[in-house]
Amino acid sequence: MGNEFAIERYRYILQQIHAVNENAYRFLAIYQALATSLVGAALALFVGYRKWQVTPSTARDGVIGLLILATVVAAFTVLLIVVGALAWLDYRNEECDITDEMVRPGFRKRPITRNLLRWYETYMVLFIAVSVIVMWLIASTLVLPKMT
């Protein structure tokens, strides 16, 4: 009975590791779609505010509001990716515990957090951070000053 339980738990852990890996890509895709939509709306406001007879201060506030919303979406996405990476670490350690007991100690190497530069989540988080910084730089240097 113990071996059957361990095997079922091992299968479950492998499924969860797979799901965590897939979720990171889903979160990135959702961020890309939402950020593109929000920045597109900000650019549409920048281009059309005179034609729509929106005051420059209101248009600037709208652009800033959309950028803040995009930043909140980015922060939430980063949070989900980081939590997913932490969950992955837990599942991998549990996988190692099971294989240590059922196969032999050291059968699977435990994950090493110093390998952070090899994790794709690191580059997803960096991509999101850089995109938010670039978005704010472009807005503050090119878009907002021209809305007078």
C-alpha positions as CSV (number, residue, x, y, z in Angstrom):
1,M,0.0,0.0,0.0
2,G,2.9,2.4,0.8
3,N,4.5,1.9,-2.6
4,E,1.3,2.5,-4.4
5,F,0.7,5.7,-2.5
6,A,4.2,6.9,-3.2
7,I,3.8,6.1,-6.9
8,E,0.5,8.0,-7.1
9,R,2.0,10.9,-5.2
10,Y,5.0,10.9,-7.6
11,R,2.7,11.0,-10.6
12,Y,0.8,13.9,-9.0
13,I,4.0,15.8,-8.3
14,L,5.1,15.4,-11.9
15,Q,1.8,16.6,-13.2
16,Q,2.0,19.7,-10.9
17,I,5.6,20.4,-12.1
18,H,4.3,20.3,-15.7
19,A,1.4,22.5,-14.8
20,V,3.6,25.1,-13.1
21,N,5.9,25.2,-16.1
22,E,2.9,25.7,-18.5
23,N,1.4,28.4,-16.2
24,A,4.5,30.6,-16.5
25,Y,4.0,30.8,-20.3
26,R,0.3,31.4,-19.9
27,F,1.0,34.3,-17.5
28,L,3.5,35.8,-19.9
29,A,1.0,35.5,-22.8
30,I,-1.7,37.2,-20.7
31,Y,0.7,40.0,-19.7
32,Q,1.7,40.5,-23.3
33,A,-1.9,40.7,-24.5
34,L,-3.0,43.1,-21.7
35,A,0.1,45.3,-21.9
36,T,-0.3,45.6,-25.6
37,S,-3.9,46.5,-25.3
38,L,-3.3,49.1,-22.5
39,V,-0.4,50.7,-24.3
40,G,-2.3,50.7,-27.5
41,A,-5.2,52.5,-25.8
42,A,-2.7,55.0,-24.3
43,L,-1.3,55.6,-27.8
44,A,-4.8,56.0,-29.3
45,L,-5.6,58.6,-26.6
46,F,-2.3,60.4,-27.4
47,V,-3.1,60.5,-31.1
48,G,-6.8,61.2,-30.9
49,Y,-7.4,63.4,-27.9
50,R,-7.5,66.7,-29.9
51,K,-10.0,65.2,-32.4
52,W,-12.1,63.9,-29.6
53,Q,-12.0,67.3,-27.9
54,V,-10.4,65.9,-24.7
55,T,-8.4,68.5,-22.8
56,P,-4.7,67.9,-22.7
57,S,-4.6,67.5,-18.9
58,T,-7.4,64.9,-19.0
59,A,-5.6,63.1,-21.9
60,R,-2.3,63.1,-19.9
61,D,-4.2,61.7,-16.9
62,G,-5.7,59.0,-19.1
63,V,-2.3,58.0,-20.5
64,I,-0.8,57.9,-17.0
65,G,-3.8,55.9,-15.7
66,L,-3.4,53.4,-18.5
67,L,0.3,53.1,-17.8
68,I,-0.3,52.6,-14.1
69,L,-2.8,49.9,-15.0
70,A,-0.3,48.2,-17.3
71,T,2.3,48.4,-14.4
72,V,-0.2,46.8,-12.0
73,V,-0.8,44.0,-14.5
74,A,3.0,43.6,-14.8
75,A,3.5,43.4,-11.1
76,F,0.7,40.8,-10.7
77,T,2.2,38.8,-13.5
78,V,5.7,38.9,-11.9
79,L,4.1,37.8,-8.6
80,L,2.4,34.8,-10.3
81,I,5.6,33.8,-12.0
82,V,7.6,34.1,-8.7
83,V,5.0,32.1,-6.8
84,G,5.0,29.5,-9.5
85,A,8.8,29.2,-9.3
86,L,8.6,28.7,-5.5
87,A,5.9,26.1,-6.0
88,W,8.1,24.4,-8.5
89,L,11.0,24.3,-6.0
90,D,8.7,22.7,-3.4
91,Y,7.4,20.1,-5.8
92,R,10.9,19.2,-7.0
93,N,12.1,18.9,-3.4
94,E,9.2,16.6,-2.7
95,E,10.0,14.6,-5.8
96,C,13.5,14.2,-4.5
97,D,12.2,13.1,-1.1
98,I,10.1,10.4,-2.8
99,T,12.9,9.1,-5.0
100,D,15.4,9.2,-2.1
101,E,13.0,6.9,-0.2
102,M,11.8,4.7,-3.1
103,V,14.9,4.4,-5.3
104,R,18.0,5.5,-3.5
105,P,19.3,8.6,-1.8
106,G,20.6,11.1,-4.3
107,F,18.8,9.5,-7.3
108,R,17.5,13.0,-8.3
109,K,19.6,16.1,-7.6
110,R,17.8,18.8,-5.7
111,P,17.3,22.1,-7.4
112,I,19.9,24.7,-6.7
113,T,18.6,28.3,-6.4
114,R,22.0,29.7,-7.5
115,N,21.1,28.3,-11.0
116,L,18.7,31.2,-11.2
117,L,20.3,32.4,-14.5
118,R,19.3,29.1,-16.1
119,W,15.6,29.4,-15.2
120,Y,13.4,30.8,-17.9
121,E,11.2,32.5,-15.2
122,T,14.2,34.8,-14.5
123,Y,14.1,36.0,-18.1
124,M,10.3,36.3,-18.1
125,V,10.5,38.6,-15.0
126,L,13.4,40.6,-16.6
127,F,11.4,41.0,-19.8
128,I,8.4,42.3,-17.9
129,A,10.5,44.6,-15.8
130,V,12.4,46.0,-18.9
131,S,9.1,46.4,-20.8
132,V,7.5,48.4,-18.0
133,I,10.6,50.6,-17.6
134,V,10.8,51.3,-21.4
135,M,7.0,52.0,-21.5
136,W,7.4,54.6,-18.8
137,L,10.5,56.1,-20.3
138,I,8.9,56.5,-23.7
139,A,5.8,58.0,-22.2
140,S,7.6,60.5,-20.0
141,T,10.1,61.6,-22.7
142,L,8.1,61.4,-25.9
143,V,4.3,61.2,-25.3
144,L,3.4,63.2,-22.2
145,P,5.6,66.3,-23.1
146,K,3.8,66.6,-26.4
147,M,0.3,66.6,-24.8
148,T,-0.1,70.4,-24.4
